[in-house]
């Protein structure tokens, strides 16, 4: 009785191997690849938008910090060139593509303008900050 049962089970295993019921079919694999492609096509523009928003936020923050630094420098009696040097050091710590320009000779007239030229794929927006803007 045991031999017949073993024979039947062996025959079932052979039949299962011959019909290829194990594994994924080609259609199933193609469907998975198509779904992954759709998900990537959706995710890439969202990721690019997040990067552009981060660049804009960093530019805005660095411009505000540079305006505060320049206002304090001019209030302490430093020249506009010294205030510009301090503002450039603030910009250099944030990004190598950020340009900050300081104008104004009195603490109430200081205006810092910052723009990040990170590349053509990002929109470069100029930000102004300071009491004289």
C-alpha positions as CSV (number, residue, x, y, z in Angstrom):
1,X,0.0,0.0,0.0
2,X,2.8,2.4,0.8
3,X,4.5,1.6,-2.5
4,X,1.4,2.5,-4.5
5,X,1.0,5.7,-2.5
6,X,4.7,6.6,-3.2
7,X,4.2,5.8,-6.8
8,X,1.1,8.1,-7.1
9,X,2.9,10.9,-5.3
10,X,5.9,10.6,-7.6
11,X,3.6,10.6,-10.6
12,X,1.9,13.8,-9.4
13,X,5.3,15.5,-8.9
14,X,6.4,14.5,-12.4
15,X,3.2,15.8,-13.9
16,X,3.6,19.0,-12.0
17,X,7.1,19.5,-13.3
18,X,6.1,18.7,-16.9
19,X,3.2,21.1,-17.0
20,X,5.4,23.9,-15.6
21,X,3.0,24.9,-12.8
22,X,5.8,26.2,-10.7
23,X,7.2,29.8,-11.0
24,X,5.9,32.9,-12.8
25,X,4.6,33.0,-16.3
26,X,6.1,35.5,-18.8
27,X,2.8,37.5,-18.7
28,X,3.0,37.9,-15.0
29,X,6.6,39.2,-15.2
30,X,5.7,41.7,-17.9
31,X,2.8,43.0,-15.8
32,X,5.1,43.5,-12.8
33,X,7.7,45.4,-15.0
34,X,4.9,47.6,-16.5
35,X,3.6,48.4,-13.0
36,X,7.1,49.3,-11.8
37,X,7.6,51.5,-14.8
38,X,4.4,53.4,-14.1
39,X,5.4,53.9,-10.4
40,X,8.8,55.3,-11.5
41,X,7.2,57.6,-14.0
42,X,5.1,59.0,-11.3
43,X,7.8,59.3,-8.6
44,X,10.5,61.0,-10.7
45,X,8.7,64.4,-11.3
46,X,7.7,64.4,-7.6
47,X,11.3,63.9,-6.6
48,X,12.5,66.7,-8.9
49,X,9.9,69.1,-7.4
50,X,11.1,68.2,-3.9
51,X,14.7,69.0,-4.9
52,X,13.7,72.4,-6.4
53,X,11.7,73.3,-3.3
54,X,14.7,72.4,-1.1
55,X,17.1,74.6,-3.3
56,X,14.6,77.5,-3.0
57,X,14.3,77.1,0.8
58,X,18.1,77.0,1.2
59,X,18.5,80.1,-0.9
60,X,15.8,82.0,1.1
61,X,17.4,81.0,4.4
62,X,20.9,81.9,3.4
63,X,19.7,85.3,2.1
64,X,18.0,86.1,5.4
65,X,21.1,85.0,7.3
66,X,23.3,87.2,5.1
67,X,21.0,90.2,5.6
68,X,21.1,89.8,9.3
69,X,24.9,89.4,9.3
70,X,25.3,92.5,7.0
71,X,23.0,94.6,9.1
72,X,24.9,93.7,12.2
73,X,28.3,94.4,10.5
74,X,27.2,97.8,9.3
75,X,25.7,98.6,12.7
76,X,29.1,97.8,14.2
77,X,30.8,100.3,11.8
78,X,32.2,97.8,9.2
79,X,32.3,98.9,5.6
80,X,30.0,97.5,2.9
81,X,32.9,95.5,1.5
82,X,33.5,93.8,4.9
83,X,29.7,93.1,5.2
84,X,29.8,91.6,1.7
85,X,32.7,89.4,2.7
86,X,30.8,88.1,5.7
87,X,27.7,87.6,3.6
88,X,29.8,85.6,1.1
89,X,31.1,83.4,3.9
90,X,27.5,82.7,4.9
91,X,26.6,81.8,1.2
92,X,29.7,79.6,0.9
93,X,28.7,77.5,3.9
94,X,25.3,76.8,2.3
95,X,26.0,76.1,-1.4
96,X,28.7,76.7,-4.0
97,X,26.2,78.1,-6.4
98,X,24.6,80.7,-4.2
99,X,25.4,84.4,-4.9
100,X,24.5,87.1,-2.3
101,X,24.7,90.8,-3.1
102,X,24.6,93.4,-0.3
103,X,23.5,97.0,-0.8
104,X,23.0,99.9,1.6
105,X,25.3,101.8,3.9
106,X,23.2,102.2,7.0
107,X,21.7,99.4,9.1
108,X,18.2,100.5,8.1
109,X,19.1,100.5,4.4
110,X,20.7,97.1,4.1
111,X,19.3,94.8,1.4
112,X,20.6,91.3,0.6
113,X,19.7,89.8,-2.7
114,X,20.3,86.1,-3.1
115,X,20.0,83.8,-6.2
116,X,21.0,80.1,-6.5
117,X,22.2,79.1,-10.0
118,X,22.1,75.4,-9.3
119,X,21.6,74.4,-12.9
120,X,19.1,74.7,-15.7
121,X,16.8,72.1,-14.3
122,X,15.9,74.3,-11.3
123,X,14.0,77.5,-11.5
124,X,16.4,80.2,-10.1
125,X,14.4,82.6,-8.0
126,X,16.0,85.7,-6.5
127,X,15.2,86.5,-2.9
128,X,15.6,89.8,-1.1
129,X,15.8,90.3,2.6
130,X,16.7,93.1,5.0
131,X,15.3,96.3,6.3
132,X,16.1,98.3,3.2
133,X,14.3,96.0,0.7
